[in-house]
Amino acid sequence: MTKKNLHLDSVIQHAPSALSTEADGAFIMMDVHKGLYFCLSKVSARIWEQLTTPQRISDICLGLQKEYIVSATTCQTEVLSFAQQLFDNGLISEQTENGQTH
């Protein structure tokens, strides 16, 4: 099976099985079906919070550039890498042009 790579025009959102919470100042997310959990940095948590609704990766980057001092290239590279890790672990899904998710 070929690995699906996300790109700046990919529209992503939380996978239904992904849960998240804040505990003692740490932001934690988990996939209950796979038994995976992750502790997120402040910026990663900010990205995660935006994914309650479908978001284009490029739009996430534009928003982060307004909140943080970061170049477009660095922001795009880091957000794409983080999103790809989430996608590869089944924590987010990608929405196709016709509204389907995979």
Backbone as CSV, one residue per row, in Angstrom:
resi,resn,N_x,N_y,N_z,CA_x,CA_y,CA_z,C_x,C_y,C_z
1,MET,0.840,-1.186,0.000,0.000,0.000,0.000,0.883,1.246,0.000
2,THR,0.563,2.202,-0.848,1.328,3.425,-0.967,0.963,4.386,0.153
3,LYS,1.987,5.012,0.731,1.756,5.983,1.798,1.197,7.268,1.199
4,LYS,0.154,7.803,1.789,-0.459,9.053,1.362,0.287,10.205,2.005
5,ASN,0.784,11.137,1.193,1.461,12.316,1.710,0.527,13.512,1.659
6,LEU,0.458,14.228,2.764,-0.329,15.446,2.825,0.439,16.574,2.146
7,HIS,-0.262,17.624,1.762,0.346,18.793,1.129,-0.362,20.037,1.646
8,LEU,0.115,21.204,1.265,-0.439,22.453,1.800,-1.915,22.639,1.485
9,ASP,-2.404,22.056,0.394,-3.815,22.174,0.044,-4.685,21.092,0.675
10,SER,-4.082,20.168,1.419,-4.858,19.128,2.096,-5.776,19.753,3.132
11,VAL,-7.005,19.256,3.199,-7.981,19.696,4.200,-8.087,18.569,5.225
12,ILE,-7.774,18.894,6.479,-7.681,17.881,7.529,-8.581,18.226,8.706
13,GLN,-8.897,17.207,9.504,-9.648,17.410,10.741,-9.431,16.210,11.653
14,HIS,-9.861,16.342,12.911,-9.749,15.245,13.882,-10.384,13.987,13.324
15,ALA,-9.769,12.853,13.594,-10.414,11.566,13.326,-11.428,11.324,14.444
16,PRO,-12.531,10.641,14.148,-13.553,10.422,15.184,-13.036,9.697,16.427
17,SER,-12.019,8.857,16.280,-11.520,8.082,17.423,-10.489,8.839,18.263
18,ALA,-10.118,10.049,17.849,-9.097,10.819,18.565,-9.735,11.662,19.667
19,LEU,-9.191,11.558,20.864,-9.662,12.326,22.014,-8.532,13.214,22.512
20,SER,-8.876,14.293,23.188,-7.833,15.169,23.735,-8.328,15.813,25.019
21,THR,-7.359,16.210,25.846,-7.676,16.890,27.103,-6.449,17.658,27.578
22,GLU,-6.674,18.578,28.475,-5.586,19.295,29.114,-5.528,18.835,30.563
23,ALA,-4.327,18.494,31.023,-4.152,18.028,32.401,-2.854,18.597,32.960
24,ASP,-2.955,19.299,34.062,-1.790,19.896,34.729,-0.932,20.713,33.772
25,GLY,-1.567,21.480,32.893,-0.846,22.347,31.970,-0.318,21.653,30.730
26,ALA,-0.505,20.343,30.628,-0.062,19.597,29.448,-1.274,19.253,28.596
27,PHE,-1.103,19.291,27.296,-2.183,18.939,26.383,-1.905,17.540,25.866
28,ILE,-2.850,16.635,26.070,-2.664,15.223,25.734,-3.757,14.800,24.760
29,MET,-3.361,14.039,23.744,-4.359,13.475,22.842,-4.117,11.983,22.732
30,MET,-5.181,11.264,22.404,-5.056,9.811,22.318,-6.022,9.233,21.306
31,ASP,-5.662,8.049,20.836,-6.539,7.254,19.987,-6.915,6.032,20.804
32,VAL,-8.166,5.967,21.220,-8.599,4.892,22.111,-8.575,3.528,21.423
33,HIS,-8.764,3.491,20.109,-8.764,2.214,19.396,-7.365,1.616,19.272
34,LYS,-6.372,2.477,19.131,-4.991,2.006,18.957,-4.201,2.010,20.263
35,GLY,-4.718,2.675,21.278,-3.999,2.760,22.535,-2.796,3.693,22.468
36,LEU,-2.808,4.667,21.549,-1.710,5.618,21.405,-2.054,6.908,22.143
37,TYR,-1.022,7.537,22.737,-1.246,8.855,23.309,-0.026,9.725,23.050
38,PHE,-0.253,11.021,22.985,0.788,11.990,22.671,0.629,13.200,23.566
39,CYS,1.730,13.741,24.041,1.750,14.985,24.796,2.194,16.077,23.823
40,LEU,1.406,17.135,23.707,1.658,18.155,22.694,2.294,19.410,23.259
41,SER,3.126,20.044,22.429,3.677,21.359,22.766,2.568,22.395,22.624
42,LYS,2.843,23.603,23.041,1.853,24.681,22.967,1.413,24.917,21.521
43,VAL,2.349,24.954,20.584,2.005,25.206,19.182,1.250,24.015,18.597
44,SER,1.703,22.812,18.910,1.005,21.614,18.420,-0.427,21.570,18.947
45,ALA,-0.599,21.938,20.212,-1.939,21.977,20.794,-2.799,23.024,20.089
46,ARG,-2.194,24.139,19.732,-2.921,25.192,19.001,-3.404,24.665,17.652
47,ILE,-2.553,23.928,16.951,-2.948,23.317,15.671,-4.091,22.339,15.910
48,TRP,-3.935,21.478,16.913,-4.948,20.461,17.209,-6.311,21.098,17.480
49,GLU,-6.316,22.189,18.246,-7.564,22.876,18.580,-8.303,23.355,17.329
50,GLN,-7.564,23.710,16.286,-8.171,24.210,15.055,-8.823,23.102,14.229
51,LEU,-8.499,21.855,14.532,-8.947,20.744,13.697,-10.289,20.150,14.118
52,THR,-11.038,20.874,14.939,-12.390,20.400,15.266,-13.294,20.506,14.042
53,THR,-12.920,21.375,13.117,-13.604,21.491,11.826,-12.551,21.344,10.729
54,PRO,-12.952,20.973,9.527,-11.976,20.810,8.440,-11.197,22.099,8.184
55,GLN,-9.882,21.964,8.091,-9.001,23.110,7.871,-7.978,22.782,6.797
56,ARG,-7.720,23.720,5.902,-6.662,23.567,4.898,-5.321,23.821,5.596
57,ILE,-4.337,22.986,5.352,-3.042,23.128,6.016,-2.446,24.512,5.756
58,SER,-2.564,25.018,4.556,-2.015,26.347,4.251,-2.685,27.429,5.103
59,ASP,-3.983,27.278,5.391,-4.683,28.251,6.232,-4.220,28.170,7.685
60,ILE,-3.938,26.964,8.148,-3.394,26.789,9.499,-2.068,27.536,9.597
61,CYS,-1.231,27.379,8.585,0.076,28.047,8.567,-0.077,29.561,8.596
62,LEU,-0.984,30.093,7.801,-1.202,31.544,7.783,-1.626,32.052,9.159
63,GLY,-2.505,31.319,9.823,-2.933,31.708,11.159,-1.803,31.678,12.172
64,LEU,-0.974,30.637,12.100,0.157,30.528,13.031,1.174,31.638,12.803
65,GLN,1.362,32.030,11.552,2.306,33.106,11.247,1.833,34.435,11.830
66,LYS,0.531,34.585,12.021,0.005,35.797,12.647,0.165,35.755,14.167
67,GLU,0.180,34.554,14.739,0.284,34.393,16.193,1.722,34.313,16.688
68,TYR,2.607,33.750,15.869,3.993,33.491,16.276,4.958,34.107,15.271
69,ILE,6.162,34.385,15.727,7.203,34.890,14.837,7.866,33.685,14.184
70,VAL,7.476,33.421,12.938,7.989,32.261,12.216,7.904,32.550,10.722
71,SER,8.904,32.110,9.975,8.874,32.309,8.529,7.853,31.371,7.890
72,ALA,7.389,31.733,6.721,6.422,30.898,5.999,7.005,29.517,5.719
73,THR,8.247,29.462,5.291,8.870,28.178,4.955,8.985,27.283,6.171
74,THR,9.459,27.823,7.286,9.603,27.032,8.507,8.241,26.569,9.000
75,CYS,7.272,27.458,9.005,5.936,27.116,9.475,5.333,26.004,8.618
76,GLN,5.413,26.132,7.316,4.859,25.124,6.416,5.529,23.771,6.603
77,THR,6.852,23.782,6.725,7.596,22.535,6.907,7.195,21.850,8.213
78,GLU,7.132,22.617,9.296,6.811,22.057,10.608,5.354,21.589,10.694
79,VAL,4.443,22.372,10.161,3.026,22.000,10.222,2.774,20.765,9.353
80,LEU,3.365,20.730,8.172,3.207,19.549,7.315,3.763,18.299,7.995
81,SER,4.907,18.418,8.640,5.516,17.278,9.331,4.611,16.792,10.470
82,PHE,4.103,17.720,11.275,3.215,17.372,12.386,1.927,16.740,11.862
83,ALA,1.322,17.365,10.851,0.082,16.832,10.280,0.302,15.434,9.700
84,GLN,1.440,15.227,9.065,1.722,13.912,8.481,1.840,12.854,9.577
85,GLN,2.474,13.203,10.703,2.573,12.266,11.822,1.185,11.927,12.372
86,LEU,0.342,12.940,12.507,-1.021,12.701,12.982,-1.781,11.817,12.000
87,PHE,-1.648,12.105,10.724,-2.337,11.343,9.687,-1.851,9.896,9.667
88,ASP,-0.536,9.708,9.707,0.034,8.358,9.676,-0.405,7.522,10.871
89,ASN,-0.694,8.184,12.001,-1.145,7.483,13.208,-2.663,7.436,13.338
90,GLY,-3.370,7.908,12.315,-4.818,7.819,12.310,-5.535,8.814,13.209
91,LEU,-4.831,9.869,13.639,-5.435,10.839,14.546,-6.169,11.962,13.819
92,ILE,-5.857,12.142,12.537,-6.604,13.082,11.709,-6.971,12.368,10.415
93,SER,-7.951,12.921,9.743,-8.338,12.404,8.432,-8.236,13.547,7.427
94,GLU,-8.117,13.173,6.168,-8.074,14.166,5.094,-9.411,14.149,4.380
95,GLN,-9.896,15.321,4.079,-11.151,15.445,3.365,-10.860,15.635,1.876
96,THR,-11.533,14.873,1.034,-11.341,14.982,-0.407,-12.199,16.134,-0.938
97,GLU,-12.037,16.446,-2.200,-12.783,17.559,-2.809,-14.292,17.365,-2.733
98,ASN,-14.754,16.117,-2.730,-16.199,15.871,-2.674,-16.712,15.721,-1.242
99,GLY,-15.861,16.023,-0.252,-16.295,15.996,1.146,-16.104,14.674,1.854
100,GLN,-15.641,13.649,1.156,-15.363,12.351,1.771,-14.090,12.462,2.617
101,THR,-13.977,11.619,3.629,-12.753,11.597,4.433,-12.047,10.272,4.235
102,HIS,-10.711,10.327,4.363,-9.910,9.097,4.341,-8.651,9.306,5.127
